Amino acid sequence: SHLIYTIHYKNAGPEQAASAVITTPLSAKILYQEGSAQGVDTSITFSIDGGRTFHPPALLFITDASGRQFPAQPKDYSHIRWTFENPLAPGAKGMVSYRAILK
């Protein structure tokens, strides 16, 4: 089954939200579809270490038992993070999304 996950956001406060971030874990029951994450005016990064660190896909590497490094694959991602490039004005709202397949 193909899934589309959509997260709606709104700045409900009276002041602009600087450095706003949305982070969501990826269920072990799904496989993130590479390149599908979307969010207007956001930079999108991923975690492969349970949400401790976040990087663009090109900077994510898995180290095997012998110490060799391999590029991480979407199956290795544990979290997605959208970092807003500009402050969110009071009342600003929108959505971010990604696609996945049930394992």
Buried (B, 14 or more C-beta within 10 A) or exposed (E): EEEEBEBEBEBEEEEEBEEBEBEBEBEEEBBBBEEBBBBEEBEBBBBBEEBEEBBEBEEBEEEEEEEEEEEBBBEBBBBBBBBBEEBBEEEBEBEBBBBBEEE
